[in-house]
Protein backbone atom coordinates (compact mmCIF):
# COMPACT_ATOMS: atom_id res chain seq x y z
CA UNK A 1 0.00 0.00 0.00
CA UNK A 2 1.10 3.53 -0.65
CA UNK A 3 2.61 5.10 2.48
CA UNK A 4 2.73 8.48 0.71
CA UNK A 5 -1.06 8.65 0.57
CA UNK A 6 -2.21 11.75 2.47
CA UNK A 7 -5.48 10.12 3.54
CA UNK A 8 -3.57 7.29 5.26
CA UNK A 9 -1.04 9.70 6.78
CA UNK A 10 -3.80 11.92 8.20
CA UNK A 11 -5.63 8.93 9.65
CA UNK A 12 -2.46 7.60 11.27
CA UNK A 13 -1.45 11.02 12.61
CA UNK A 14 -4.87 11.26 14.24
CA UNK A 15 -4.27 7.81 15.78
CA UNK A 16 -7.41 6.28 14.27
CA UNK A 17 -8.12 2.94 12.62
CA UNK A 18 -10.00 2.92 9.31
CA UNK A 19 -13.40 2.31 10.96
CA UNK A 20 -13.06 5.18 13.43
CA UNK A 21 -11.68 7.49 10.74
CA UNK A 22 -14.56 6.52 8.45
CA UNK A 23 -17.10 7.43 11.15
CA UNK A 24 -15.33 10.75 11.70
CA UNK A 25 -15.67 11.70 8.00
CA UNK A 26 -19.06 10.04 7.50
CA UNK A 27 -17.89 7.30 5.13
CA UNK A 28 -17.61 3.49 5.27
CA UNK A 29 -14.35 1.84 6.26
CA UNK A 30 -14.30 0.29 2.76
CA UNK A 31 -14.33 3.79 1.26
CA UNK A 32 -11.46 4.85 3.50
CA UNK A 33 -9.52 1.75 2.40
CA UNK A 34 -10.17 2.64 -1.23
CA UNK A 35 -9.09 6.25 -0.68
CA UNK A 36 -5.88 5.00 0.93
CA UNK A 37 -5.23 2.83 -2.14
CA UNK A 38 -5.53 5.98 -4.25
CA UNK A 39 -9.04 5.51 -5.59
CA UNK A 40 -10.83 8.67 -6.63
CA UNK A 41 -12.01 10.61 -3.57
CA UNK A 42 -15.22 12.62 -4.09
CA UNK A 43 -14.64 16.39 -3.96
CA UNK A 44 -16.86 16.85 -0.89
CA UNK A 45 -14.82 14.21 0.96
CA UNK A 46 -11.55 15.86 -0.08
CA UNK A 47 -12.90 19.11 1.37
CA UNK A 48 -13.83 17.34 4.62
CA UNK A 49 -10.33 15.81 4.82
CA UNK A 50 -8.67 19.20 4.19
CA UNK A 51 -10.79 20.80 6.93
CA UNK A 52 -9.93 17.99 9.33
CA UNK A 53 -6.20 18.22 8.55
CA UNK A 54 -6.19 21.99 9.06
CA UNK A 55 -8.20 21.70 12.30
CA UNK A 56 -5.57 19.40 13.82
CA UNK A 57 -2.59 21.39 12.57
CA UNK A 58 -1.59 19.29 9.55
CA UNK A 59 -1.50 22.11 7.00
CA UNK A 60 0.99 20.19 4.85
CA UNK A 61 -1.51 17.37 4.40
CA UNK A 62 -4.35 19.83 3.75
CA UNK A 63 -2.22 21.42 1.04
CA UNK A 64 -1.33 18.04 -0.48
CA UNK A 65 -5.01 17.06 -0.53
CA UNK A 66 -5.66 20.20 -2.60
CA UNK A 67 -3.62 18.67 -5.41
CA UNK A 68 -4.90 15.77 -7.50
CA UNK A 69 -1.36 14.44 -7.97
CA UNK A 70 -1.67 11.95 -5.10
CA UNK A 71 -4.61 10.07 -6.62
CA UNK A 72 -4.03 7.13 -8.94
CA UNK A 73 -3.74 7.83 -12.62
CA UNK A 74 -4.44 4.83 -14.81
CA UNK A 75 -3.25 4.72 -18.39
CA UNK A 76 -5.77 3.07 -20.65
CA UNK A 77 -4.55 1.89 -24.01
CA UNK A 78 -7.29 2.29 -26.59
CA UNK A 79 -8.44 -0.69 -28.57
CA UNK A 80 -9.17 -0.53 -32.28
CA UNK A 81 -12.72 0.61 -32.78
CA UNK A 82 -14.86 -2.54 -32.91
CA UNK A 83 -17.62 -3.03 -35.40
CA UNK A 84 -21.01 -2.18 -33.96
CA UNK A 85 -22.54 -5.24 -32.31
CA UNK A 86 -25.38 -7.02 -33.98
CA UNK A 87 -28.39 -6.47 -31.76
CA UNK A 88 -30.79 -9.34 -31.66
CA UNK A 89 -34.09 -9.14 -29.81
CA UNK A 90 -33.97 -11.01 -26.51
CA UNK A 91 -36.70 -13.43 -25.49
CA UNK A 92 -39.24 -11.87 -23.11
CA UNK A 93 -38.10 -14.19 -20.31
CA UNK A 94 -34.72 -12.41 -20.19
CA UNK A 95 -36.23 -8.92 -19.80
CA UNK A 96 -36.16 -8.95 -15.97
CA UNK A 97 -32.57 -10.18 -15.95
CA UNK A 98 -31.54 -7.55 -18.46
CA UNK A 99 -33.20 -4.84 -16.42
CA UNK A 100 -31.28 -5.99 -13.33
CA UNK A 101 -28.02 -6.01 -15.32
CA UNK A 102 -28.72 -2.52 -16.65
CA UNK A 103 -29.45 -1.31 -13.11
CA UNK A 104 -26.13 -2.76 -11.86
CA UNK A 105 -24.24 -1.21 -14.76
CA UNK A 106 -25.92 2.17 -14.20
CA UNK A 107 -25.08 2.06 -10.47
CA UNK A 108 -21.44 1.25 -11.23
CA UNK A 109 -21.14 4.00 -13.83
CA UNK A 110 -22.86 6.50 -11.50
CA UNK A 111 -20.47 5.58 -8.65
CA UNK A 112 -17.68 7.73 -10.10
CA UNK A 113 -15.12 4.98 -9.37
CA UNK A 114 -12.66 5.66 -12.18
CA UNK A 115 -10.98 2.23 -12.09
CA UNK A 116 -14.30 0.37 -12.09
CA UNK A 117 -15.60 2.49 -14.98
CA UNK A 118 -12.43 1.86 -16.99
CA UNK A 119 -12.74 -1.88 -16.30
CA UNK A 120 -16.36 -1.87 -17.51
CA UNK A 121 -15.38 0.06 -20.65
CA UNK A 122 -12.60 -2.44 -21.33
CA UNK A 123 -14.96 -5.41 -20.91
CA UNK A 124 -17.71 -3.86 -23.04
CA UNK A 125 -15.23 -3.25 -25.87
CA UNK A 126 -14.01 -6.83 -25.55
CA UNK A 127 -17.58 -8.19 -25.66
CA UNK A 128 -18.44 -6.00 -28.66
CA UNK A 129 -15.34 -7.26 -30.49
CA UNK A 130 -16.25 -10.85 -29.59
CA UNK A 131 -19.75 -10.38 -31.01
CA UNK A 132 -18.35 -8.79 -34.17
CA UNK A 133 -15.83 -11.61 -34.81
CA UNK A 134 -18.40 -14.22 -35.97
CA UNK A 135 -19.96 -11.63 -38.29
CA UNK A 136 -16.55 -10.89 -39.80
CA UNK A 137 -15.90 -14.61 -40.35
CA UNK A 138 -19.30 -14.99 -42.05
CA UNK A 139 -18.41 -12.12 -44.40
CA UNK A 140 -15.05 -13.73 -45.29
CA UNK A 141 -16.56 -17.12 -46.08
CA UNK A 142 -19.20 -15.75 -48.47
N, C-alpha and C positions, 0 to 999 in steps of 0.2 A: 504494500500500500504506500501511497505517496505521503511521506513525512513533511513535505513542503506545503501541503494543502492547508490554507488558512482556516478552513472550517475545523479541521482536526486540531490544529494548533490552538485555536481559540477554546475549543471544548476542553482540551487537556489543561490549558492555563487556568481555566475556571474550575478544574478539578472534578469534572462531571463525566459520567459514563454516557454512552450514546442515548440511552432511554431518558435519563434525567435532562440531558441537553435538549432532546427532542421535545420534552414537555415544556421546557423553558421557552422554546421558540415556536411552540404550537404545531409541531410536525411529528410524524411517526419516526421510530428509531430506524426503520428501513430507509426512510428518506435521508436521515442524517448519514447513514452508512453510504448511500449513493452519492451524497454531496462530497463526502470524504474521499470517495473514489474518483471524484472529478466530474460526476454527472452534472448536467445543466441545473443550476439553482435558479428557481423563479425569482424575478426581480424584487418582488415584495419580501421574499425571504432574505435575499442579499441585503436589502435595506435593514431588516430586523437584525441581521448579524452585524452589520456596520454599527448600528446603534448600540448593540450589546457590547461590542468591542470597545467603543469609545467610552461607554459608561464605566467600564472597569479599567480604563487606562491603557488599553492596547491600541493606540492610534495607528501603529504600524500595520496591524492586522486590518483595521478599518480601511486604511488607505489601500492595502493590497486587495481587499474585497471589492474596491471600487474599479479595479481593472478586471477585464475578462481574460487576461493572460493565464490565470491559474486554472481555468476550466479546460477540460479535455477538448482537443481539436482532433477530429477524425478525418483522415483523408479518404475520400471515396473515389475509386477509379470508375469512370463511367463505362458502361457496357455499350456495345454497338446497339443502335436503336432496333429493337425487335419488331417484327411484322405485327400488325394489330392482331389480337387473338380472334379466333373464330368463335362468335358467341352463339351457343346453341340453347334453345329454350330448355329450362330444367323442368322435370316432372313436378307436379303440384305438391307431391309429398315432401320434396326437399325445400319448399318455400320457408317453413319455420326454421329449419337449420340454417338456411342462407341468411335469414334475417338476424339470427343470433350471431353468425359469423360477421355480418356487416356491423352489428352493434359492437362486437369486440374490436374490430378493426377501427371503427370510429373512435372508440374510447382510447385506444392506443395512440392514434394520430392526434387526438385532442390533448393527450397527456403532456405534450411538449418535450418528451424524453427524446433527445436528439439521436442517441445511439439506437434506441428501439425503432424510431421512425426510419433511420437509415437501413436497419436490418430488414424492416418490412419492405422498403423500396427495393432492396436487393433481391429479396425472395419473390416479389411480384414480377420483377423483370425476368428472373429465372423461369418462373412459371409461364409467363407469356412466351418466352423463347421456346420452352418445352412444348407448348401448344402449337406454336408456329412450325416446329420441325417436321411433324407428320405432313402438314400441308405442303411444305417445300419439297418433301420426298415425293408426294403425289404428283406435283407439277413436273418433277424431273423424269418420272417414269412414263409420262404421257407421250 
